[in-house]
Amino acid sequence: SQQGEEDPQALSIQEGENATMNCSYKTSINNLQWYRQNSGRGLVHLILIRSNEREKHSGRLRVTLDTSKKSSSLLITASRAADTASYFCATDAEDSSYKLIFGSGTRLLVRP
Amino acid sequence: SAVISQKPSRDICQRGTSLTIQCQVDSQVTMMFWYRQQPGQSLTLIATANQGSEATYESGFVIDKFPISRPNLTFSTLTVSNMSPEDSSIYLCSVGRQLGTYEQYFGPGTRLTVT
C-alpha cells in the first residue's frame, strides 16, 4: 500500500519558475527519497535525506524533511522543459527490509 | 551504478495467457524488487527476490499469480499468469544500490496490455 500522499497531483509552470512538490507519509522512517520518472519509463533516483537531516541540496534540487509533521518537500529551482516528468517520494518500510513505499506522485509540466 | 535491462519492453497479450518478464543486471546484486505501476498510478511493490531464497510477496500478491525466479545474482524473472485486463500495467524491476543503503536502480519497465 502507498505510504502517503503527494500534492499537488499535477503542476504546470513556466520555464524558469520554481516548482515545489510536497509529500506526506504515515509511519516513522529512516530516510526519504525522491525519484523522477519520465513518461512511463524507469525511475531515476534524485536525492535521499536521512531522518536526522532537515535539508539537503543537489544542484537545482532542494529537499526538506520535517519528521514531526511527517512531511517532505522537493523544490526544483529555475525549472527547464526537460524537468517535465512525474516525481515520487519513497520511504523505507517499517520492517527495515530495504523495501520502498512510494507516494502517489506529482506530474510536473514545465512549459517552454 | 548498475545498468538494468528488461525484456520485453512492451507486449500485448490475450486474456488467460501468461507472460514472463526478464530483468538483467550488469553487476551482482543481492536485493532485487519487482513493482507494478497501473495506468496513471504510483508504484506498488509486488515482491522482493533475493538469490538463494524464495521471493517474499507483499499483501495482495500471491506466488501463483506472480511466480518469480532468481537463479543468480544478475538475473530474475517475473511471470504474470492467467492474465486479465486488470493486469495491464508497467512492471518494473529494481535493485538495491548496495547492501546497507536504500537507494534503488530501476529498469526501464515492461508495458503490458491485456486484451
Interface residues (C-beta under 8 A of the other chain):
Chain A: S1 Q2 N30 N31 Q33 Y35 G40 R41 G42 L43 V44 H45 L48 F88 D92 S97 Y98 K99 L100 I101 F102 G103 S104 G105
Chain B: I4 M31 F33 Q37 Q41 S42 L43 T44 L45 T48 S59 I90 L92 S94 G96 R97 Y102 E103 Q104 Y105 F106 G107 P108 G109 R111
